Amino acid sequence: MIAAITIATLAGCQSTKPLYHYGSYQDNVYEHFKNEDAAVTEQIEALEKTIRDSNRNKLQVGPGIYAHLGYLYLQSGQRDTGLGYLQKEKQLYPESAKFIDFLLKNAKAGQS
């Protein structure tokens, strides 16, 4: 009887799966704004790894990750890749549409 209660109690302690996977995103954003000279390439690689880890673990990439990655790609001169990630953020998180449209407008204005 005690064993059954213990098993039932432990089974109820299982944590829930997180809704989003952020990986190193928060550290990347902090490092980017703290030290703007930090290598953009390293930050891009870290965020790409976060996305790969999310996909491998079947977790949804956290809001903001694709937008920040797009911004970093734009900074590195990889315009098409950057714009693609911004569009992906807008598609996955429609609530970000106004902000992403603002970034897209600025990116296109900076092109001329």
JOHUMO-V834397 format. One record per residue. SS is DSSP state (helix for helix, strand for strand, loop for the rest). PHI is phi in degrees with one decimal (NA if undefined). Layout:
ss:SS phi:PHI
ss:SS phi:PHI
This chain:
ss:loop phi:NA
ss:helix phi:-64.9
ss:helix phi:-62.9
ss:helix phi:-65.3
ss:helix phi:-66.7
ss:helix phi:-62.3
ss:helix phi:-63.9
ss:helix phi:-63.5
ss:helix phi:-66.7
ss:helix phi:-66.3
ss:helix phi:-64.7
ss:loop phi:-75.8
ss:loop phi:-89.0
ss:loop phi:-61.0
ss:loop phi:-77.3
ss:loop phi:-83.6
ss:loop phi:-70.5
ss:loop phi:-64.2
ss:loop phi:-72.2
ss:strand phi:-129.9
ss:strand phi:-112.6
ss:loop phi:-106.8
ss:loop phi:50.7
ss:loop phi:-94.1
ss:helix phi:-53.3
ss:helix phi:-62.2
ss:helix phi:-64.5
ss:helix phi:-63.5
ss:helix phi:-64.1
ss:helix phi:-59.6
ss:helix phi:-63.0
ss:helix phi:-62.2
ss:helix phi:-82.6
ss:helix phi:-75.4
ss:loop phi:-133.9
ss:loop phi:-63.6
ss:loop phi:-82.8
ss:loop phi:-57.9
ss:loop phi:-62.6
ss:helix phi:-61.3
ss:helix phi:-60.0
ss:helix phi:-64.8
ss:helix phi:-66.8
ss:helix phi:-60.9
ss:helix phi:-60.7
ss:helix phi:-64.8
ss:helix phi:-71.4
ss:helix phi:-61.9
ss:helix phi:-65.1
ss:helix phi:-59.1
ss:helix phi:-66.4
ss:helix phi:-60.8
ss:helix phi:-61.9
ss:helix phi:-60.8
ss:helix phi:-64.0
ss:helix phi:-62.8
ss:loop phi:-92.6
ss:loop phi:55.7
ss:loop phi:-114.1
ss:strand phi:-77.7
ss:strand phi:-64.7
ss:loop phi:-66.5
ss:loop phi:-57.2
ss:loop phi:99.7
ss:helix phi:-66.7
ss:helix phi:-64.8
ss:helix phi:-65.1
ss:helix phi:-66.5
ss:helix phi:-63.3
ss:helix phi:-60.8
ss:helix phi:-61.1
ss:helix phi:-64.6
ss:helix phi:-63.9
ss:helix phi:-60.8
ss:helix phi:-61.8
ss:loop phi:-83.9
ss:loop phi:90.8
ss:loop phi:-95.9
ss:helix phi:-57.5
ss:helix phi:-62.5
ss:helix phi:-64.6
ss:helix phi:-60.6
ss:helix phi:-63.6
ss:helix phi:-62.1
ss:helix phi:-68.5
ss:helix phi:-63.6
ss:helix phi:-63.6
ss:helix phi:-64.3
ss:helix phi:-59.8
ss:helix phi:-64.1
ss:helix phi:-67.8
ss:helix phi:-75.8
ss:loop phi:-129.0
ss:helix phi:-57.2
ss:helix phi:-67.1
ss:helix phi:-92.3
ss:helix phi:-54.9
ss:helix phi:-63.5
ss:helix phi:-67.4
ss:helix phi:-64.7
ss:helix phi:-60.2
ss:helix phi:-62.0
ss:helix phi:-64.1
ss:helix phi:-63.9
ss:helix phi:-61.6
ss:helix phi:-66.7
ss:helix phi:-65.9
ss:helix phi:-70.6
ss:helix phi:-67.1
ss:helix phi:-72.7
ss:helix phi:-75.0
ss:loop phi:-76.7
